[in-house]
Amino acid sequence: MNKKPIKKKEIFNILKDIKIQNLESETIDIIDSEERFLNKDIQSSINLPPFKNSAVDGYAILDNDIENQQELTIKHRIVAGDSHQIELLNGEVARIFTGARMPINSGTVIMQENVICNNDKIKINKKPFLGENCRLVGEDIAKNQIILKVGEKITTKNISLLAAIGKSSIEVKEKISLGYFTSGNELLNPSENLIGSQINNSNKYALHSLLNRKYIDAKYLGVLKDSNKIVVDSLLKNLDQNSVIITTGGASVGDEDYLVEAIKSNGDLFFWQTAIKPGRPLAIGKIDRTIIICLPGNPVSVYLLFGMIIKPFLEFLCGSKMTNPNNYIARANFSMKKKTNRLEWLRVIIDKNIDSEIYVNKYLKQGSGIISSISFSDGIIEIPEQVSKINVGDKFDLYLFSELFS
């Protein structure tokens, strides 16, 4: 376990060595495969397209008739789905529609607006180039080509490709069984009638939304009260049903924070406390075969640590690569001082785009308990540990909430 706050890069290196031992594979229909992770490579057993076809509505023509200035005879009519093997003679064309199989000896299609049509005759008024508007066999995907690799996520971008090559089912990693707690005697289900030091349990709903992923089978396990026995008993009795348990709160250095000690006493604590603001009291360990992730209680920290670290980690457990979320480059439209030796995630609002460059302003309230800063800002910029001063125009990595939490 680390003896001093751990850096983001070190966190990723530790997490790369953690695996779920009992995560198996399963075969599912592709209609249900979005957001799931492949357990083996997908290879196409067919060419795509499987036959030479027209890319437009027009007329299929022989190569040696492209230069023909005389009228050509419309001999055939071919629509999508026709299976006839048609062969053209000199001076003949075929009326053809988008997606229809090309004549055997034709490789060019004249768009219908580029001819003058007179009954069963056409005359070319704009000459096509050789091979124009003809889709070749396998020009999209070649037979035996690997199109998706093990660990890749099925998304809207690639699910239609699976169907196009004839896959009706695929082998994916099974869902992660995940239970999550919130911690604290003060938590209450949403209510406007708070008494004393009660607060609404917003983290329950944040985690419900963040964990609503098709590769996760998530279940809320309740509130962990501030009692060492309750914490230990609650963790231990839920180990067999969950590959991962996530908690919020109860992992800092207060007298009533029992989670870290519970992990140390019953399993292995990989690290505790990070050199990240906000998000310092993060702990990750393992009891038996179950991974325990202890997030801070502050809502902003929950969101940011989940989007930047925990979500990539959960996807990694499903066989994906352990990578940083997608980022953009943005210029600061503000200046401020910053303490060194700690990476900082500043919530920002996109101000403007100038010459294809993004400029951002700092959200005015940066506290880790300012829940509105997640709702009312666009994302974060990541300020490296060694930076002590941010100047107007400085460039930083920008992470958008629309992507971090999707």
SETORDO-259989 format. One line per 8 residues: number of its first residue (from 1); their letters; for each residue x, y, z of N, C-alpha, C. Coordinates in steps of 0.1 Angstrom, whole numbers, plus 5000, padded with zeros to 4 digits. Example, Ala and Ser with C-alpha at 12.3 -4.5 7.8 and 13.67 -1.06 7.14 Angstrom:
2
1 = AS = 5132:4943:5078:5123:4955:5078:5132:4967:5078  5128:4978:5071:5137:4989:5071:5129:5000:5079
This chain:
406
1 = MNKKPIKK = 5008:4988:5000:5000:5000:5000:5009:5012:5000  5004:5023:4993:5012:5035:4993:5012:5042:5006  5023:5049:5010:5025:5056:5022:5023:5071:5020  5023:5075:5008:5020:5089:5005:5009:5090:4994  5003:5101:4992:4992:5102:4982:4998:5098:4968  4990:5090:4961:4994:5083:4949:4990:5092:4937  4998:5092:4926:4995:5100:4914:4986:5092:4905  4980:5099:4896:4971:5093:4886:4977:5082:4878
9 = KEIFNILK = 4989:5085:4873:4996:5075:4865:4999:5062:4873  5003:5064:4885:5005:5052:4894:4993:5044:4896  4981:5051:4898:4968:5045:4900:4966:5035:4888  4967:5041:4876:4965:5033:4864:4974:5021:4863  4986:5022:4867:4996:5011:4867:4992:5000:4876  4987:5004:4888:4982:4994:4898:4969:4987:4893  4960:4995:4888:4947:4989:4883:4949:4979:4872  4960:4981:4863:4962:4972:4852:4966:4958:4857
17 = DIKIQNLE = 4970:4956:4869:4973:4943:4874:4962:4936:4882  4950:4943:4882:4939:4937:4889:4929:4930:4879  4925:4919:4882:4916:4911:4873:4904:4906:4882  4893:4903:4874:4882:4896:4880:4884:4881:4876  4886:4873:4886:4890:4859:4883:4878:4851:4877  4866:4854:4881:4855:4846:4878:4846:4852:4867  4851:4861:4859:4843:4867:4849:4844:4859:4836  4833:4852:4833:4832:4843:4821:4828:4850:4809
25 = SETIDIID = 4826:4842:4798:4820:4848:4786:4806:4842:4783  4799:4849:4775:4786:4844:4771:4783:4848:4757  4774:4840:4750:4770:4843:4737:4756:4850:4737  4755:4862:4730:4743:4869:4731:4739:4873:4716  4726:4876:4714:4721:4882:4702:4727:4896:4700  4730:4899:4688:4736:4913:4686:4727:4924:4689  4714:4921:4688:4704:4931:4692:4705:4936:4706  4711:4927:4714:4713:4930:4729:4728:4933:4732
33 = SEERFLNK = 4736:4936:4722:4751:4936:4724:4757:4950:4726  4749:4960:4725:4754:4974:4726:4760:4976:4740  4772:4982:4741:4779:4984:4753:4786:4972:4759  4785:4960:4753:4792:4949:4758:4805:4947:4751  4814:4940:4758:4828:4939:4753:4831:4925:4747  4837:4925:4736:4840:4912:4729:4850:4903:4736  4847:4890:4736:4856:4881:4743:4865:4874:4733  4862:4876:4720:4871:4871:4709:4870:4879:4697
41 = DIQSSINL = 4880:4878:4688:4880:4886:4676:4868:4883:4667  4863:4892:4660:4852:4890:4650:4858:4890:4636  4857:4879:4629:4862:4878:4615:4851:4877:4606  4851:4884:4594:4841:4883:4585:4843:4870:4576  4832:4863:4574:4833:4851:4566:4828:4854:4552  4824:4866:4549:4819:4870:4536:4826:4883:4532  4825:4886:4519:4829:4899:4514:4818:4909:4516  4821:4922:4518:4811:4932:4519:4815:4944:4510
49 = PPFKNSAV = 4807:4947:4500:4795:4940:4495:4799:4926:4490  4789:4917:4490:4791:4904:4486:4791:4902:4470  4786:4912:4464:4786:4912:4449:4788:4927:4444  4792:4928:4432:4794:4941:4425:4780:4947:4423  4779:4960:4428:4765:4966:4427:4766:4981:4425  4755:4987:4421:4754:5001:4418:4753:5010:4430  4760:5021:4430:4760:5030:4441:4749:5041:4439  4743:5041:4427:4733:5052:4424:4722:5046:4415
57 = DGYAILDN = 4712:5054:4413:4702:5051:4403:4707:5056:4390  4708:5047:4380:4713:5052:4367:4713:5041:4356  4724:5040:4349:4725:5031:4338:4739:5024:4338  4739:5011:4338:4751:5003:4338:4756:5002:4323  4768:5005:4321:4773:5006:4307:4786:4998:4305  4789:4993:4293:4801:4987:4290:4813:4997:4290  4825:4993:4293:4836:5002:4293:4838:5008:4279  4837:5000:4269:4840:5005:4255:4829:5014:4250
65 = DIENQQEL = 4817:5015:4257:4807:5024:4253:4807:5037:4260  4816:5039:4269:4817:5052:4276:4820:5064:4267  4827:5061:4256:4831:5071:4247:4821:5072:4235  4811:5063:4235:4801:5063:4225:4792:5075:4225  4792:5082:4214:4784:5094:4213:4770:5092:4207  4768:5079:4203:4755:5075:4197:4745:5071:4208  4732:5070:4204:4722:5065:4213:4725:5050:4217  4723:5047:4230:4725:5034:4235:4711:5028:4238
73 = TIKHRIVA = 4709:5015:4237:4696:5009:4239:4695:5003:4254  4684:5007:4260:4681:5002:4274:4676:4988:4272  4684:4978:4275:4680:4964:4272:4675:4957:4285  4679:4961:4297:4675:4954:4309:4671:4964:4320  4664:4959:4329:4660:4967:4341:4664:4959:4354  4673:4964:4362:4677:4956:4374:4674:4964:4387  4667:4958:4396:4665:4964:4409:4672:4956:4420  4673:4963:4432:4679:4956:4443:4672:4943:4446
81 = GDSHQIEL = 4679:4932:4448:4673:4920:4451:4672:4910:4439  4673:4915:4427:4673:4907:4415:4686:4898:4415  4684:4885:4412:4696:4876:4412:4700:4872:4398  4694:4878:4388:4698:4874:4374:4712:4878:4371  4719:4869:4364:4733:4872:4359:4731:4878:4345  4732:4891:4344:4730:4897:4331:4743:4901:4324  4743:4899:4311:4755:4903:4303:4751:4912:4292  4758:4924:4291:4754:4934:4281:4762:4931:4268
89 = LNGEVARI = 4755:4935:4257:4762:4935:4244:4766:4949:4241  4775:4951:4231:4779:4964:4227:4767:4973:4223  4766:4985:4228:4755:4994:4225:4744:4993:4234  4745:4983:4244:4734:4981:4253:4737:4987:4267  4727:4992:4274:4729:4996:4288:4717:4989:4296  4719:4989:4309:4709:4983:4318:4704:4994:4327  4691:4996:4328:4686:5005:4338:4688:4999:4352  4694:5006:4361:4698:4999:4373:4696:5009:4385
97 = FTGARMPI = 4693:5003:4397:4690:5011:4408:4699:5008:4420  4700:5017:4429:4710:5017:4440:4710:5003:4447  4721:4997:4448:4722:4984:4455:4720:4972:4446  4716:4974:4434:4713:4963:4425:4726:4957:4419  4725:4943:4417:4737:4936:4412:4740:4941:4398  4753:4944:4395:4758:4949:4382:4758:4938:4372  4756:4941:4359:4758:4931:4349:4772:4925:4350  4774:4913:4345:4787:4906:4347:4798:4914:4341
105 = NSGTVIMQ = 4796:4920:4329:4807:4926:4322:4806:4941:4322  4800:4947:4332:4799:4961:4334:4805:4965:4347  4813:4976:4347:4819:4982:4359:4817:4996:4361  4808:5002:4354:4805:5017:4354:4790:5020:4354  4786:5030:4361:4772:5034:4361:4771:5049:4358  4763:5053:4349:4761:5067:4346:4749:5071:4354  4750:5082:4362:4739:5087:4370:4728:5091:4360  4715:5088:4365:4704:5090:4356:4702:5105:4351
113 = ENVICNND = 4707:5114:4360:4706:5128:4356:4717:5132:4345  4726:5123:4342:4736:5126:4332:4734:5120:4318  4721:5116:4316:4718:5111:4303:4705:5118:4298  4703:5117:4285:4690:5122:4279:4683:5109:4275  4671:5107:4281:4664:5094:4279:4652:5097:4269  4651:5088:4259:4641:5089:4249:4635:5075:4247  4624:5071:4254:4618:5058:4253:4628:5048:4258  4632:5039:4249:4642:5028:4253:4656:5032:4248
121 = KIKINKKP = 4659:5044:4246:4672:5049:4242:4677:5060:4252  4690:5060:4254:4696:5071:4261:4708:5076:4253  4711:5089:4256:4723:5095:4251:4731:5101:4262  4744:5099:4263:4752:5104:4274:4754:5119:4272  4751:5127:4282:4754:5142:4281:4765:5146:4291  4769:5136:4300:4781:5139:4308:4788:5125:4310  4799:5124:4304:4807:5111:4303:4812:5107:4317  4809:5095:4322:4814:5090:4334:4829:5086:4333
129 = FLGENCRL = 4836:5085:4344:4849:5079:4343:4848:5064:4346  4858:5057:4342:4858:5043:4342:4857:5038:4357  4847:5030:4360:4845:5025:4373:4836:5033:4382  4831:5044:4377:4823:5054:4385:4810:5047:4389  4806:5050:4402:4794:5046:4408:4792:5031:4408  4803:5023:4409:4802:5009:4410:4809:5004:4422  4802:4997:4431:4808:4992:4443:4813:4978:4440  4826:4976:4444:4833:4964:4440:4831:4954:4452
137 = VGEDIAKN = 4832:4941:4448:4831:4930:4458:4842:4932:4469  4838:4932:4481:4848:4933:4492:4855:4946:4494  4850:4957:4487:4857:4970:4489:4855:4976:4502  4844:4972:4509:4842:4976:4523:4849:4967:4533  4846:4955:4533:4852:4944:4541:4855:4932:4533  4868:4927:4534:4872:4916:4526:4869:4903:4534  4866:4892:4527:4864:4879:4534:4877:4876:4542  4874:4871:4554:4885:4867:4564:4891:4879:4571
145 = QIILKVGE = 4887:4891:4568:4892:4903:4575:4887:4903:4590  4896:4906:4599:4892:4908:4613:4887:4923:4614  4874:4924:4618:4868:4937:4618:4868:4943:4632  4867:4935:4643:4867:4939:4657:4875:4930:4665  4882:4935:4674:4892:4927:4682:4887:4925:4696  4891:4914:4703:4888:4911:4716:4890:4923:4725  4880:4926:4734:4881:4937:4743:4874:4950:4738  4871:4950:4725:4864:4962:4719:4850:4962:4724
153 = KITTKNIS = 4845:4974:4725:4831:4977:4729:4822:4977:4717  4810:4971:4718:4800:4972:4707:4793:4985:4710  4792:4993:4699:4786:5006:4700:4777:5008:4688  4770:5020:4688:4762:5024:4677:4770:5024:4664  4783:5027:4665:4792:5028:4653:4794:5015:4647  4794:5004:4654:4798:4991:4648:4788:4980:4648  4777:4982:4655:4767:4971:4656:4761:4968:4642  4759:4978:4633:4754:4975:4620:4763:4968:4611
161 = LLAAIGKS = 4776:4970:4614:4787:4962:4607:4786:4947:4610  4783:4944:4622:4781:4930:4626:4770:4924:4619  4759:4931:4618:4747:4926:4610:4751:4924:4596  4758:4934:4590:4761:4934:4576:4769:4922:4572  4778:4917:4581:4786:4906:4577:4780:4893:4581  4767:4894:4586:4759:4882:4589:4760:4876:4603  4766:4884:4612:4766:4879:4626:4753:4881:4633  4747:4871:4638:4734:4872:4645:4737:4871:4660
169 = SIEVKEKI = 4748:4865:4664:4752:4864:4678:4767:4866:4679  4772:4870:4691:4786:4872:4693:4789:4867:4708  4802:4865:4710:4807:4861:4723:4812:4873:4730  4807:4876:4742:4811:4888:4750:4814:4884:4764  4821:4893:4771:4823:4891:4785:4810:4892:4792  4807:4884:4802:4795:4885:4810:4795:4898:4818  4784:4902:4823:4782:4914:4830:4790:4913:4843  4795:4925:4848:4801:4926:4861:4790:4927:4871
177 = SLGYFTSG = 4790:4918:4881:4781:4919:4892:4786:4929:4902  4779:4940:4905:4784:4951:4912:4774:4956:4922  4778:4956:4935:4769:4962:4945:4775:4975:4950  4766:4984:4954:4772:4997:4958:4764:5002:4971  4772:5008:4980:4767:5014:4992:4769:5029:4992  4761:5036:5000:4765:5049:5004:4767:5049:5019  4775:5058:5025:4779:5057:5039:4775:5070:5046  4771:5068:5059:4769:5079:5068:4755:5079:5075
185 = NELLNPSE = 4755:5082:5088:4743:5082:5096:4734:5094:5091  4740:5104:5085:4732:5116:5082:4724:5115:5069  4725:5104:5061:4719:5103:5048:4704:5100:5049  4696:5107:5040:4682:5105:5040:4678:5104:5026  4667:5097:5023:4662:5097:5009:4656:5111:5006  4657:5115:4993:4653:5129:4990:4641:5134:4997  4643:5145:5004:4632:5151:5012:4635:5166:5013  4625:5174:5014:4627:5188:5016:4626:5191:5031
193 = NLIGSQIN = 4623:5181:5039:4621:5183:5053:4633:5177:5061  4644:5183:5059:4656:5178:5066:4657:5184:5080  4661:5175:5089:4662:5178:5104:4676:5178:5108  4680:5188:5116:4693:5188:5122:4704:5187:5111  4713:5177:5112:4724:5176:5103:4721:5166:5092  4709:5162:5089:4705:5153:5078:4708:5160:5065  4712:5151:5055:4714:5156:5041:4708:5145:5032  4704:5150:5020:4698:5141:5011:4709:5132:5005
201 = NSNKYALH = 4705:5119:5002:4715:5109:4998:4716:5110:4982  4723:5121:4978:4724:5123:4963:4734:5113:4957  4743:5108:4964:4753:5098:4959:4746:5085:4954  4735:5082:4961:4728:5070:4957:4723:5071:4943  4718:5083:4940:4712:5085:4926:4723:5088:4916  4734:5094:4920:4745:5096:4911:4751:5083:4907  4753:5074:4916:4759:5060:4913:4749:5052:4905  4736:5053:4908:4726:5046:4900:4727:5050:4886
209 = SLLNRKYI = 4729:5063:4883:4730:5067:4869:4743:5064:4863  4754:5066:4870:4767:5063:4865:4769:5048:4862  4763:5040:4870:4765:5025:4869:4754:5019:4860  4746:5027:4854:4735:5022:4845:4742:5019:4831  4749:5008:4831:4757:5004:4819:4753:4989:4816  4752:4986:4803:4747:4973:4799:4758:4962:4802  4770:4966:4805:4780:4956:4809:4781:4954:4824  4772:4961:4832:4772:4961:4846:4758:4956:4851
217 = DAKYLGVL = 4758:4946:4860:4746:4942:4867:4747:4948:4881  4742:4961:4883:4744:4968:4895:4732:4967:4905  4735:4967:4918:4724:4966:4928:4728:4975:4939  4719:4983:4944:4721:4992:4956:4720:4983:4968  4730:4984:4977:4730:4976:4989:4726:4983:5002  4724:4996:5001:4719:5004:5012:4729:5013:5018  4726:5018:5030:4735:5028:5036:4743:5021:5047  4756:5024:5046:4765:5019:5057:4765:5028:5069
225 = KDSNKIVV = 4760:5024:5080:4760:5033:5092:4774:5034:5097  4777:5044:5105:4790:5047:5111:4793:5037:5122  4796:5025:5119:4799:5015:5129:4808:5005:5123  4819:5002:5129:4829:4993:5124:4823:4979:5121  4815:4974:5131:4809:4961:5129:4800:4961:5117  4791:4971:5116:4782:4972:5105:4789:4972:5092  4800:4980:5091:4808:4981:5078:4814:4968:5075  4821:4961:5084:4827:4948:5081:4817:4938:5078
233 = DSLLKNLD = 4806:4937:5086:4796:4926:5083:4789:4929:5070  4787:4941:5066:4780:4944:5054:4789:4941:5042  4801:4944:5043:4811:4940:5032:4812:4925:5030  4814:4918:5041:4817:4904:5041:4805:4896:5036  4793:4900:5039:4781:4892:5035:4777:4894:5021  4783:4904:5014:4780:4907:5000:4791:4903:4991  4801:4897:4996:4813:4893:4987:4809:4883:4977  4802:4872:4981:4799:4861:4971:4790:4866:4960
241 = QNSVIITT = 4782:4876:4962:4772:4880:4951:4778:4890:4942  4790:4896:4945:4795:4907:4937:4810:4906:4934  4813:4908:4922:4827:4909:4918:4833:4922:4922  4825:4933:4923:4830:4946:4927:4820:4952:4936  4825:4958:4947:4817:4966:4956:4822:4980:4956  4813:4990:4954:4817:5004:4955:4810:5010:4967  4817:5019:4974:4811:5027:4985:4814:5041:4983  4806:5050:4988:4809:5064:4988:4810:5069:5003
249 = GGASVGDE = 4820:5077:5006:4821:5081:5020:4827:5071:5029  4832:5075:5040:4838:5065:5050:4852:5060:5047  4859:5068:5039:4873:5063:5036:4883:5074:5037  4880:5084:5046:4890:5095:5048:4898:5092:5061  4901:5101:5069:4909:5099:5081:4902:5102:5094  4889:5103:5093:4881:5106:5105:4879:5094:5114  4876:5096:5127:4874:5086:5136:4863:5076:5132  4853:5082:5124:4841:5074:5121:4843:5068:5107
257 = DYLVEAIK = 4855:5067:5101:4857:5062:5088:4863:5048:5089  4856:5038:5086:4860:5024:5090:4863:5016:5077  4861:5020:5066:4862:5012:5054:4876:5008:5051  4886:5017:5052:4900:5014:5049:4905:5003:5059  4902:5005:5071:4906:4995:5081:4899:4981:5079  4887:4982:5074:4880:4969:5071:4886:4962:5060  4891:4969:5050:4898:4962:5039:4911:4957:5043  4919:4965:5051:4932:4961:5055:4931:4948:5064
265 = SNGDLFFW = 4921:4948:5073:4920:4937:5082:4915:4924:5076  4908:4925:5065:4901:4913:5059:4906:4910:5045  4915:4918:5039:4920:4916:5026:4933:4924:5023  4934:4929:5011:4945:4937:5006:4941:4950:5002  4948:4961:5007:4945:4974:5003:4956:4978:4994  4952:4981:4981:4962:4984:4971:4968:4998:4972  4959:5008:4974:4963:5021:4977:4952:5029:4984  4956:5040:4990:4947:5048:4998:4952:5063:4997
273 = QTAIKPGR = 4944:5072:4993:4946:5086:4991:4954:5089:4979  4949:5099:4971:4955:5102:4959:4961:5117:4959  4970:5119:4950:4975:5133:4948:4966:5140:4938  4953:5140:4940:4943:5145:4930:4933:5154:4938  4930:5166:4932:4920:5175:4938:4910:5178:4927  4897:5175:4930:4892:5168:4942:4893:5153:4940  4893:5146:4951:4893:5131:4950:4904:5125:4959  4910:5132:4968:4920:5126:4976:4917:5113:4983
281 = PLAIGKID = 4906:5112:4991:4903:5100:4998:4897:5088:4990  4905:5083:4980:4901:5072:4972:4909:5060:4977  4902:5049:4979:4909:5036:4983:4904:5025:4974  4913:5016:4970:4909:5004:4963:4917:4992:4968  4909:4982:4971:4915:4969:4976:4907:4957:4972  4910:4946:4979:4903:4934:4975:4901:4925:4987  4889:4920:4989:4887:4910:4999:4882:4897:4993  4890:4886:4995:4887:4874:4987:4888:4877:4972
289 = RTIIICLP = 4878:4874:4965:4878:4877:4950:4871:4890:4947  4866:4897:4956:4858:4909:4953:4867:4922:4954  4866:4930:4944:4873:4943:4944:4865:4953:4951  4871:4960:4960:4864:4970:4968:4869:4984:4964  4860:4993:4960:4864:5006:4956:4857:5016:4965  4865:5024:4973:4859:5033:4982:4861:5047:4977  4850:5053:4972:4850:5067:4967:4848:5077:4979  4852:5089:4977:4849:5099:4988:4834:5101:4989
297 = GNPVSVYL = 4830:5108:4999:4816:5112:5001:4812:5124:4994  4821:5133:4990:4817:5145:4983:4812:5142:4969  4801:5147:4965:4795:5143:4953:4803:5146:4940  4810:5158:4940:4819:5161:4929:4830:5151:4927  4836:5147:4938:4846:5137:4938:4841:5124:4932  4829:5120:4936:4823:5108:4931:4822:5108:4916  4817:5119:4911:4815:5120:4896:4828:5120:4889  4838:5128:4894:4850:5130:4886:4859:5117:4887
305 = LFGMIIKP = 4860:5111:4899:4868:5099:4900:4862:5088:4892  4848:5087:4892:4842:5077:4884:4845:5078:4869  4843:5091:4864:4845:5093:4850:4859:5091:4845  4868:5096:4853:4883:5096:4849:4890:5083:4853  4886:5076:4863:4894:5064:4867:4885:5052:4868  4874:5052:4875:4866:5040:4878:4859:5034:4866  4853:5043:4858:4847:5038:4845:4857:5031:4836  4869:5037:4833:4879:5030:4826:4883:5017:4832
313 = FLEFLCGS = 4884:5017:4845:4888:5004:4852:4878:4993:4851  4865:4997:4852:4854:4987:4851:4854:4981:4836  4856:4990:4827:4857:4985:4813:4869:4976:4811  4880:4980:4817:4892:4971:4817:4890:4957:4822  4882:4957:4833:4879:4944:4839:4870:4935:4829  4864:4942:4820:4856:4934:4809:4865:4931:4797  4878:4934:4798:4886:4930:4787:4891:4941:4778  4886:4954:4781:4891:4965:4773:4905:4970:4778
321 = KMTNPNNY = 4911:4978:4770:4924:4984:4774:4921:4994:4785  4931:4996:4794:4930:5006:4805:4936:5019:4799  4927:5028:4795:4931:5040:4789:4924:5052:4795  4930:5064:4793:4924:5076:4797:4912:5079:4789  4902:5085:4794:4890:5089:4786:4895:5099:4775  4886:5100:4765:4888:5109:4754:4890:5123:4758  4900:5130:4753:4902:5144:4757:4904:5153:4745  4902:5166:4747:4905:5177:4737:4915:5186:4743
329 = IARANFSM = 4920:5195:4735:4929:5206:4740:4921:5219:4741  4923:5225:4752:4916:5238:4755:4926:5248:4760  4923:5261:4757:4931:5272:4763:4924:5278:4774  4931:5281:4785:4925:5288:4796:4922:5303:4793  4910:5307:4797:4906:5321:4795:4906:5328:4808  4915:5323:4817:4916:5329:4831:4930:5326:4836  4933:5332:4847:4946:5329:4854:4943:5326:4869  4952:5318:4875:4951:5315:4889:4963:5308:4894
337 = KKKTNRLE = 4965:5308:4907:4976:5301:4912:4972:5287:4917  4981:5278:4918:4978:5264:4921:4989:5258:4929  4986:5250:4939:4996:5243:4947:5002:5232:4938  5015:5230:4939:5022:5219:4932:5020:5206:4939  5025:5195:4933:5025:5181:4938:5012:5175:4939  5002:5182:4933:4989:5175:4932:4982:5179:4919  4977:5169:4912:4970:5171:4900:4956:5177:4903  4951:5186:4895:4939:5193:4898:4929:5192:4886
345 = WLRVIIDK = 4917:5188:4889:4906:5188:4879:4897:5200:4882  4899:5210:4873:4891:5223:4874:4878:5222:4865  4867:5224:4871:4854:5225:4863:4854:5237:4855  4851:5236:4843:4851:5247:4833:4839:5248:4825  4837:5260:4819:4826:5263:4810:4833:5267:4797  4828:5261:4786:4834:5264:4773:4829:5278:4769  4839:5287:4767:4835:5301:4764:4834:5304:4749  4843:5300:4741:4843:5303:4727:4852:5294:4719
353 = NIDSEIYV = 4850:5294:4706:4860:5287:4697:4865:5298:4688  4879:5299:4688:4885:5309:4679:4896:5302:4671  4894:5302:4658:4904:5295:4649:4905:5281:4652  4894:5274:4655:4893:5260:4658:4899:5257:4672  4902:5267:4680:4907:5264:4693:4896:5267:4704  4895:5258:4714:4885:5259:4724:4891:5268:4736  4883:5278:4740:4887:5286:4752:4877:5283:4763  4882:5281:4775:4873:5278:4787:4875:5288:4798
361 = NKYLKQGS = 4864:5290:4805:4864:5298:4818:4863:5288:4830  4869:5292:4841:4868:5284:4853:4854:5286:4859  4847:5275:4863:4835:5277:4870:4838:5283:4883  4829:5293:4888:4833:5301:4899:4834:5293:4912  4826:5283:4914:4826:5275:4927:4833:5262:4924  4844:5259:4931:4852:5247:4928:4852:5237:4939  4845:5240:4950:4845:5230:4961:4840:5217:4958  4845:5206:4965:4842:5192:4961:4828:5189:4966
369 = GIISSISF = 4821:5198:4973:4807:5196:4977:4798:5204:4969  4803:5211:4959:4794:5220:4951:4788:5212:4939  4777:5205:4942:4770:5196:4933:4766:5203:4920  4763:5216:4921:4758:5224:4910:4769:5226:4899  4782:5224:4904:4793:5226:4894:4793:5215:4884  4788:5203:4887:4787:5193:4877:4775:5196:4868  4764:5201:4873:4753:5203:4865:4755:5215:4855  4762:5225:4860:4762:5238:4853:4776:5241:4846
377 = SDGIIEIP = 4785:5231:4846:4797:5233:4838:4798:5223:4827  4807:5224:4818:4808:5215:4806:4818:5204:4808  4827:5205:4817:4837:5195:4818:4848:5200:4827  4860:5193:4827:4871:5197:4835:4884:5198:4826  4893:5207:4830:4906:5207:4825:4915:5201:4835  4925:5193:4831:4934:5186:4840:4947:5194:4841  4950:5199:4853:4962:5207:4856:4973:5198:4862  4984:5196:4855:4994:5186:4860:5000:5191:4874
385 = EQVSKINV = 5006:5181:4881:5011:5183:4894:5021:5195:4895  5030:5196:4885:5041:5205:4886:5037:5219:4883  5025:5222:4877:5020:5235:4874:5017:5243:4886  5022:5255:4888:5019:5263:4900:5011:5276:4896  5011:5279:4883:5004:5291:4878:4997:5289:4865  4985:5292:4864:4977:5291:4851:4976:5305:4845  4980:5307:4833:4980:5320:4826:4970:5319:4815  4964:5330:4811:4955:5331:4800:4962:5326:4788
393 = GDKFDLYL = 4956:5317:4781:4962:5311:4768:4969:5298:4770  4972:5294:4783:4978:5281:4785:4969:5270:4780  4976:5259:4775:4968:5248:4770:4968:5236:4780  4956:5230:4781:4954:5219:4790:4945:5208:4783  4945:5196:4789:4936:5186:4784:4922:5189:4789  4912:5188:4780:4898:5191:4784:4890:5178:4783  4883:5174:4793:4874:5162:4793:4860:5167:4795  4851:5163:4786:4837:5168:4786:4828:5158:4794
401 = FSELFS = 4820:5164:4802:4810:5156:4810:4801:5148:4801  4798:5153:4790:4789:5146:4781:4795:5132:4777  4808:5131:4777:4815:5119:4773:4819:5111:4786  4823:5118:4796:4828:5111:4808:4817:5103:4815  4805:5108:4814:4794:5101:4822:4784:5094:4813  4788:5093:4800:4778:5086:4790:4782:5071:4790
